[in-house]
Amino acid sequence: MTTAIQHTGTSPYQSYVYAYPHKTAYRPLPDRPLLSGLWAGEPKDTLSLYLHVPFCEVRCGFCNLFTRIGAPDGLTTAYLDALERQATTVREALGDTADLRFATAAFGGGTPTFLTAGELTRLCDIAEHRMGADLRAVPLSVEASPATATADRLDVLAERGTTRLSLGVQSFVDTEARAAVRPQRRADVEEALARIRDAGLPVLNIDLIYGIDGQTDASWLVSLNAALAWRPEELYLYPLYVRPLTGLGRRGSAADPAWDEQRLRLYRLGRDHLLANGYVQTSMRMFRRADAPSQGADDYACQTDGMIGLGCGARSYTAGLHYSFDYAVNMHEIRAIIDDYVARPAADFARAEYGRPMTGDEPRRRHLLQSLLQAEGLDTTDYRARFGAYPADDFGPELSRFADRGWLEQQGGPGRLRLTPEGLAHSDAIGPELFSPAVRAAMAAYERK
């Protein structure tokens, strides 16, 4: 039995909230603070390290990530040169401290496996030798595409300690892949999955998308079952979004109740199918096989501060400031930002240039938002220990609204707030409701480029 959309006046698909504040709320920092000052008082014993590779062989129609198509001769080498300069400068800014330790690492993009096997080796060397991350001793997650998941690249990743490979498949149905402007054949995807399994990486994640033009319940089950045949340790189910300045964005993004109904129906079908096949839901998007190995306490969630990002498109988080480089979606603008990055001397990487201070109640909002959108929910006792108040003291009206809609309840005792199954289904409406007025205003004023 399916459930119709609850009519709350907004679409259930407002925004995918994977970090807060959103990057469109970042602005140029007039004082360009030194990284050495930003990190001076920060805990450094459980840092997260992220390296961004802004290259892809193609750009999917739904993609608004910071990436460019292809790379002229010499650009990947120049990019790695700049990444090494930045890593050297950032490591110096962290200071000589005995407790410096990276607890997790990730390579994202773009497509990190766009790099050759030799370039991937150099990327790992930068993380280890320049930043001091022991990649074989911590969870290391790497994103890949079927076309670039070649045996030689996978050998490098396995040898250097990769514990999780995330493969962007999106659909095993060739006509749906074309509709999403993602040119690939199922046969090629299956061959890539065989190579990944042969490489022996502990965790395979497969990304799938629902809401594609022409997708039906039956064709969605085809993709789900094709993925399940490989027994991936993780599956991410993403609703399709049509965003400005993307390939699919040309068709417009007007409200479409029928599309909302389709996406909610396919979400529920996918959720129930995975639960029936031995998977546990950890968020609206993420499902983990019940017997899969743990990837550590954080499991890739940017829940806490202490994130160091290197490269164009990477963000860094301290308790007082979230910062990055400039952001764009338009291909011409992205190329200009990358060209600027690779031309920079080492000294240019010693300061933060774009970002957003985490002042006022923003840290509370971030903690509430990112905890509540996880299936395990929010520990209210932990919240009080962090902030000196209970969530209802700070966000009573919002929490009451969610509860009135049947999206939020107390579970597992009085100290935990969790989204109901329908609340998880509406995560992309709940998240944006928790944005602060200042962040909303900054996002609304952002000039897309």
Buried (B, 14 or more C-beta within 10 A) or exposed (E): EEEEBBEBEEBBBBBBBBBBBBBBBBEEBEEEBEBBEBBEEBEBEBBBBBBBBBBBBBBBBBBBBBBBEEBEEEBBEBBBEBBBBBBBBBBBBBEEEEEBBBBBBBBBBBBBBBBBBEBBBBBBBBBBBBBBBEBEEBBBBBBBBBBBBBEEBBBBBBEBBBBBBBBBBBBBBBEBBBBBBBEBEBEEBBEBBEBBBEBEBBBBBBBBBBBBBEBEEEBBBBBBEBBBEBEBBBBBBBBBBBBEBBBBBEEEEEEBEEBBBBBBBBBBBBBEBBBEBEBBBBBBBBBBBEEBEEBEEBBBBBBBBBBBBBBBBBBBBBBBBBBBBBBBBEEEBBBBBBEBBBEBEBEBBBBBBBBBBBEEBBBBBBBBBBBBBBBEBBBBEEBBEEBEEBBBEBBEEBBEBBBEBEBBBEEEEEBBBBBBBBBBBBBBBBBBBBBBEBBBEBBEEBEEB
